[in-house]
Amino acid sequence: MTASSRTRGVLLGLIVPAAIIVIWQLAKSLGALPYDNVPSPFQIVRSYGALIADGELARNLGHTLLACLGGWALGSAIGIALGVGLGVSRAAWNYSMASVEVLRAIPAIAFVPIAVIIFTQTLQMEISIATWVAIWPVTVSTMNGVASVSSEHHDVARSLRLSWLERVTKLALPTAMPKLLVALRLSLSGALVLAIVAEIVGNPAGIGYALVSAQQALRPDEMFAYILLTGVIGLVLNGLLSLVYRYAAPGVTARMEGATGGA
């Protein structure tokens, strides 16, 4: 997909949200919106100005991003290591897969009370939850990708007398890369969601706590501002990750786009 076609796709994709915002504002201005506590887009924009002016938005945003990205990075590293081990070693797979299936089936949100008990209401609690939700997609995708190395490639590795580390870095990980890149995007979204949930439930800091505080203070304009901010954060993080992919693994991303129609 060329840069111009991507730009055209983005612009076309903005038509629907722009139309929704216009209709929303008109309905509020004309009194056609039946909910008095739903602010207009103009009111939400004004609340952004106040939150930026007193520095509250920057503090909450920085806290949530630190928890999300810290947990995602740690969880991804653990997931890659686990995935490589389970994909390369048949013995590790036989003895560990039952445990992996049970652990990854536990909803990440159920881990929040445990994390609060262990780490109390701290940033470490948020990072631990974001780490937990990031581990499993990366583990399973890496394992499946590593295990899909063909027997012919294994024969080549043996004939070249590659060491175990060389087989992992030059054969297993490149084969797993397409699935791994998809899993990293999914785990990043999950880490963001769970970091905000942890702030809503157990930590008086960050975007999640600010969102609940605005709701309890009967400030729907601020509440909607933080809700929309979470969507913008997810969009920006996904865009930045896609940009990193294009420069770090251009061949892999080209194959992925070809297989998905440029999605």
Secondary structure as UniProt FT lines:
FT   HELIX           3..13
FT   HELIX           15..29
FT   TURN            30..31
FT   TURN            36..37
FT   HELIX           41..53
FT   TURN            54..55
FT   HELIX           56..88
FT   HELIX           90..105
FT   HELIX           108..111
FT   HELIX           112..119
FT   HELIX           123..147
FT   HELIX           151..159
FT   TURN            160..161
FT   HELIX           164..167
FT   HELIX           168..172
FT   HELIX           173..201
FT   HELIX           206..216
FT   TURN            217..218
FT   HELIX           220..248
FT   HELIX           250..260
//
